[in-house]
Amino acid sequence: MSVKTHKHLVKGRNGNIKLVLTEDVLHLGQRGEQVEVKPGYARNYLIPRGLGAAPTAHNLRLLEQYRQRLVQALEAKKADLRSLADQINRLSGIAIEAKATPEGHLYGSVGSVEVVAGLRAKGMVVEEAMVKLEVPIKETGLFAVKINLGYEIETELKVAVVPVMERR
């Protein structure tokens, strides 16, 4: 029976072992970070499960390529969100029909779910958490709704709440 020796592992300060994380590890770090851990944790848990690797020149090069891909993906996502914000700004607004009294008070309320449904009807994909309503809309009228798309990209949408026309 052969015993594996880990002579290729780099020791850091205090006798700990330096590793590059290949996956996110709870309470330790994110993928791509270089961390120092106890030798037993590295040998018995991180390395056998493929969660960490020795910081060799090859692994550090792969890490740098991974970081560059992350930056490019982030920039592409920001560009997509900016174009979505421009599309929302170009909209004149959306109309949402709701049952209301003759005085204009709604029987229910219009919330972020209805605003998202109205945007999806126009072909724009927005998540419910992105719609920032301070309070649900409970009256008919024209309202300005803020939409936070993330990465500090915000826009405003005009929402017209109109009473449902009854058919007889």
C-alpha positions as CSV (number, residue, x, y, z in Angstrom):
1,M,0.0,0.0,0.0
2,S,1.5,3.3,-1.0
3,V,1.2,6.4,1.1
4,K,0.7,9.7,-0.7
5,T,3.1,12.5,0.3
6,H,2.2,16.1,-0.3
7,K,5.6,17.5,-0.8
8,H,4.3,19.8,-3.6
9,L,2.1,21.7,-1.1
10,V,3.5,25.2,-0.3
11,K,3.8,26.1,3.4
12,G,2.8,29.5,4.5
13,R,3.2,31.3,7.8
14,N,2.7,29.4,11.0
15,G,3.1,26.0,9.2
16,N,-0.2,26.4,7.3
17,I,-0.6,25.3,3.7
18,K,-1.3,27.7,0.8
19,L,-4.0,26.6,-1.6
20,V,-6.0,28.1,-4.5
21,L,-9.7,27.4,-4.1
22,T,-11.3,25.8,-7.1
23,E,-14.8,26.1,-5.8
24,D,-16.6,28.4,-3.3
25,V,-16.0,27.1,0.3
26,L,-18.3,28.3,3.0
27,H,-16.5,30.3,5.7
28,L,-13.2,30.1,3.8
29,G,-13.4,31.9,0.5
30,Q,-14.6,32.3,-3.0
31,R,-13.4,30.4,-6.1
32,G,-10.0,31.6,-7.2
33,E,-8.8,33.0,-3.9
34,Q,-5.5,32.0,-2.4
35,V,-5.9,30.9,1.2
36,E,-3.9,29.4,4.0
37,V,-5.4,26.4,5.9
38,K,-4.2,23.8,8.4
39,P,-2.4,20.9,6.8
40,G,-5.0,18.3,7.8
41,Y,-7.9,20.4,6.4
42,A,-6.1,20.7,3.1
43,R,-5.0,17.0,2.9
44,N,-8.1,15.4,4.2
45,Y,-10.9,17.7,3.0
46,L,-10.1,20.3,0.4
47,I,-7.8,18.5,-2.0
48,P,-9.6,15.1,-2.1
49,R,-12.9,16.8,-2.8
50,G,-11.4,19.0,-5.5
51,L,-12.1,22.2,-3.6
52,G,-8.5,23.4,-3.5
53,A,-5.3,23.0,-5.5
54,A,-1.6,23.8,-4.9
55,P,-0.6,27.3,-6.0
56,T,1.7,26.2,-8.8
57,A,2.6,28.5,-11.7
58,H,0.1,26.6,-13.9
59,N,-2.8,27.0,-11.4
60,L,-2.0,30.6,-10.9
61,R,-2.1,31.2,-14.6
62,L,-5.5,29.4,-14.8
63,L,-6.7,31.6,-11.9
64,E,-5.7,34.8,-13.7
65,Q,-7.6,33.6,-16.9
66,Y,-10.6,32.8,-14.7
67,R,-10.5,36.3,-13.2
68,Q,-10.3,37.9,-16.7
69,R,-13.3,35.9,-17.8
70,L,-15.2,37.0,-14.7
71,V,-14.5,40.7,-15.5
72,Q,-15.6,40.3,-19.1
73,A,-18.8,38.5,-18.0
74,L,-19.5,41.3,-15.5
75,E,-19.0,44.0,-18.1
76,A,-21.2,42.2,-20.6
77,K,-23.9,41.9,-17.9
78,K,-23.7,45.6,-17.1
79,A,-24.0,46.5,-20.8
80,D,-27.1,44.3,-21.1
81,L,-28.6,45.9,-18.0
82,R,-27.9,49.4,-19.4
83,S,-29.6,48.6,-22.7
84,L,-32.6,47.2,-20.7
85,A,-32.7,50.5,-18.8
86,D,-32.6,52.5,-22.0
87,Q,-35.5,50.4,-23.4
88,I,-37.5,51.0,-20.3
89,N,-36.8,54.7,-20.4
90,R,-38.0,54.8,-24.1
91,L,-41.3,53.3,-23.1
92,S,-44.1,55.8,-22.6
93,G,-45.3,53.7,-19.8
94,I,-47.5,50.6,-19.1
95,A,-51.2,50.4,-18.3
96,I,-52.4,48.0,-15.7
97,E,-56.1,47.2,-15.4
98,A,-57.6,46.6,-12.0
99,K,-61.0,46.4,-10.5
100,A,-61.9,49.8,-8.8
101,T,-64.8,51.7,-7.2
102,P,-66.3,54.6,-9.1
103,E,-64.3,56.9,-6.9
104,G,-61.0,55.3,-8.1
105,H,-60.1,53.2,-5.1
106,L,-58.9,49.7,-6.0
107,Y,-60.5,46.6,-4.6
108,G,-57.0,45.1,-4.3
109,S,-53.7,46.6,-4.9
110,V,-51.1,46.8,-7.7
111,G,-47.7,45.6,-6.6
112,S,-44.5,44.6,-8.1
113,V,-45.9,41.4,-9.5
114,E,-48.3,43.3,-11.8
115,V,-45.6,45.8,-12.9
116,V,-43.4,42.9,-13.9
117,A,-46.2,41.2,-15.8
118,G,-46.8,44.5,-17.6
119,L,-43.2,44.8,-18.6
120,R,-43.1,41.1,-19.7
121,A,-46.1,41.8,-21.9
122,K,-43.9,44.5,-23.6
123,G,-41.1,41.9,-24.0
124,M,-38.8,43.1,-21.2
125,V,-37.5,40.6,-18.6
126,V,-37.4,42.2,-15.1
127,E,-37.4,40.3,-11.8
128,E,-39.9,41.2,-9.1
129,A,-37.1,42.2,-6.7
130,M,-35.9,44.9,-9.1
131,V,-39.2,46.8,-8.8
132,K,-39.0,49.2,-5.9
133,L,-42.4,50.2,-4.7
134,E,-42.5,52.0,-1.3
135,V,-46.2,51.0,-0.8
136,P,-48.6,49.1,-3.1
137,I,-50.7,51.2,-5.4
138,K,-54.3,51.4,-4.1
139,E,-55.8,54.0,-6.4
140,T,-56.2,54.6,-10.1
141,G,-53.9,57.1,-11.7
142,L,-50.4,57.7,-13.1
143,F,-47.5,56.6,-10.9
144,A,-43.7,56.7,-11.2
145,V,-42.1,53.4,-10.2
146,K,-38.4,53.0,-9.6
147,I,-36.7,49.9,-11.1
148,N,-33.2,49.0,-9.7
149,L,-31.6,46.7,-12.2
150,G,-28.5,46.1,-10.1
151,Y,-24.9,47.4,-10.3
152,E,-26.2,50.9,-9.5
153,I,-28.3,51.0,-12.7
154,E,-31.7,52.5,-12.0
155,T,-34.5,53.7,-14.1
156,E,-38.0,55.0,-13.7
157,L,-41.2,53.7,-15.3
158,K,-44.6,55.4,-15.6
159,V,-47.4,53.1,-14.6
160,A,-51.0,54.0,-15.4
161,V,-53.6,52.1,-13.2
162,V,-56.9,52.2,-15.0
163,P,-60.2,50.6,-13.9
164,V,-61.4,47.5,-15.7
165,M,-64.1,48.1,-18.3
166,E,-67.0,45.9,-17.5
167,R,-68.6,44.1,-20.5
168,R,-72.4,43.5,-20.4
